[in-house]
Amino acid sequence: MRKNPAARRASPAPEPGSARRQATNLSLDRGLLAEAKALGVNLSRAAERGLALAIAERRSEAWLAENQAAIRSSNAYVERRGLPLARFRKF
């Protein structure tokens, strides 16, 4: 399976809260915003966590799409010939 060359060049996403911050404007659902404020949720930190999860999800989707042919080929091999080391399995 090939690795994503763009992912190799890009630095990993920093842990939320560890990088320098940049101000930005967001449009949020009023109900969610009111509830978050009432519960004392730090909006910047919550948005960072959500954005980090969305980035991870998209990277995963891109990797799967890029490696789909290799995954199919590997699965077809196992279907035809079985697992290469199956005789050593204890379960």
VMD Tcl script that draws the C-alpha trace (Angstrom):
set ca {
  {0.00 0.00 0.00}
  {1.27 3.44 -0.83}
  {1.63 6.14 1.72}
  {0.09 9.49 1.05}
  {2.96 11.75 -0.16}
  {1.03 14.88 0.79}
  {0.65 13.58 4.33}
  {4.39 12.97 4.49}
  {5.16 16.55 3.53}
  {2.58 18.06 5.83}
  {3.48 18.35 9.45}
  {1.20 16.48 11.83}
  {-1.70 18.40 13.29}
  {-0.61 20.01 16.56}
  {-2.32 19.01 19.75}
  {-5.23 21.35 20.41}
  {-4.04 24.18 22.61}
  {-0.32 23.70 21.91}
  {0.03 25.95 18.87}
  {-0.09 29.70 18.48}
  {-3.60 30.91 18.08}
  {-5.24 32.88 15.29}
  {-8.49 34.75 15.72}
  {-11.29 33.73 13.38}
  {-15.02 34.24 12.94}
  {-17.44 31.32 13.09}
  {-21.16 31.06 12.57}
  {-22.66 28.71 15.15}
  {-26.12 27.44 15.92}
  {-27.63 29.82 18.50}
  {-29.02 27.03 20.64}
  {-25.71 25.23 20.82}
  {-23.89 28.46 21.57}
  {-26.26 29.35 24.40}
  {-26.00 25.87 25.93}
  {-22.22 25.87 25.65}
  {-21.99 29.25 27.38}
  {-24.40 28.12 30.10}
  {-22.25 25.04 30.73}
  {-18.99 26.98 30.71}
  {-17.62 25.28 27.59}
  {-14.49 26.93 26.21}
  {-15.61 27.57 22.63}
  {-12.11 27.89 21.18}
  {-10.95 24.60 22.69}
  {-14.16 22.80 21.69}
  {-13.87 24.11 18.13}
  {-10.22 23.01 17.97}
  {-11.10 19.51 19.13}
  {-13.92 19.28 16.61}
  {-11.70 20.58 13.83}
  {-8.93 18.12 14.74}
  {-11.44 15.26 14.58}
  {-12.78 16.46 11.22}
  {-9.23 16.68 9.83}
  {-8.40 13.17 11.06}
  {-11.60 11.84 9.48}
  {-10.86 13.46 6.11}
  {-7.26 12.21 6.15}
  {-8.52 8.71 6.87}
  {-11.04 8.92 4.02}
  {-8.35 10.19 1.64}
  {-5.96 7.38 2.65}
  {-8.66 4.75 2.13}
  {-9.56 6.19 -1.28}
  {-5.91 6.34 -2.34}
  {-5.19 2.78 -1.20}
  {-8.49 1.21 -2.25}
  {-6.92 -0.79 -5.10}
  {-4.22 -2.25 -2.84}
  {-6.77 -3.13 -0.17}
  {-9.01 -4.85 -2.74}
  {-6.02 -6.75 -4.13}
  {-4.98 -7.89 -0.67}
  {-8.50 -8.99 0.21}
  {-8.80 -10.91 -3.07}
  {-5.50 -12.67 -2.36}
  {-6.72 -13.77 1.07}
  {-10.05 -14.94 -0.37}
  {-8.28 -17.06 -2.99}
  {-5.38 -18.40 -0.94}
  {-6.27 -17.78 2.69}
  {-4.11 -15.99 5.24}
  {-0.41 -16.54 4.55}
  {0.40 -17.60 8.13}
  {-2.95 -19.17 9.00}
  {-1.36 -22.47 10.01}
  {0.34 -20.71 12.93}
  {-2.87 -19.20 14.32}
  {-3.93 -20.51 17.74}
  {-7.57 -19.38 17.40}
}
mol new
graphics top color blue
foreach p $ca { graphics top sphere $p radius 0.5 }
foreach p [lrange $ca 0 end-1] q [lrange $ca 1 end] { graphics top cylinder $p $q radius 0.2 }
display resetview
